[in-house]
C-alpha cells in the first residue's frame, strides 16, 4: 500500500484501496469523467510492476 500511495501521489491520481488480512484491493476510476481513462491504465501498470517486484500474484 505504501508503494501504491507513493506512486499515486507522483502521478496525482488516487485509487480506492481496501486492506484485509491477506489482500490489498485496488479500484481505479477517473471520477471526473465517470469511468476509466488512460490515467487509470497507466497507474494500473505501475501498481502491477510493484506487485511483480514483490513477487506477488495480481
matplotlib code that plots the C-alpha trace (Angstrom):
import matplotlib.pyplot as plt

x = [0.0, 2.9, 4.3, 0.8, 0.3, 3.7, 3.1, -0.4, 1.0, 3.6, 1.0, -1.7, -4.2, -5.6, -7.1, -9.5, -7.7, -9.1, -7.0, -8.0, -6.0, -4.4, -5.5, -5.0, -7.8, -7.3, -10.1, -9.1, -11.6, -11.4, -14.2, -14.0, -15.2, -17.1, -15.1, -11.7, -9.1, -5.5, -4.6, -6.1, -4.4, -1.0, -1.4, -2.5, 0.7, 2.7, 0.9, 1.3, 5.0, 5.1, 3.4, 5.8, 8.8, 7.5, 6.8, 3.0, 0.2, -2.1]
y = [0.0, 2.3, 1.9, 2.4, 5.6, 7.0, 6.3, 7.7, 10.9, 11.1, 11.0, 12.9, 10.1, 8.3, 4.8, 3.5, 0.9, -1.7, -3.7, -7.1, -9.7, -11.1, -8.9, -5.4, -4.3, -1.6, 0.2, 2.6, 5.1, 8.7, 10.2, 13.5, 11.7, 8.9, 6.0, 4.5, 6.7, 6.3, 7.7, 4.5, 2.2, 3.9, 3.7, 0.1, -0.8, 0.9, -1.0, -4.3, -3.5, -3.1, -6.4, -8.2, -6.6, -8.0, -11.4, -11.1, -12.5, -9.9]
z = [0.0, 0.7, -2.8, -4.3, -2.3, -3.3, -7.0, -6.8, -5.3, -8.1, -10.8, -8.9, -9.5, -6.5, -6.4, -3.8, -1.6, 0.7, 3.1, 4.6, 6.4, 3.3, 0.5, -0.8, -3.2, -5.7, -7.6, -10.3, -11.9, -13.1, -11.0, -13.0, -16.2, -14.5, -16.0, -16.9, -18.6, -19.7, -16.2, -14.7, -17.2, -16.6, -12.8, -13.1, -14.9, -12.2, -9.5, -11.4, -11.6, -7.8, -7.3, -9.7, -7.9, -4.6, -6.2, -5.5, -7.6, -9.1]

ax = plt.figure().add_subplot(projection="3d")
ax.plot(x, y, z, "-o")
ax.set_aspect("equal")
plt.show()
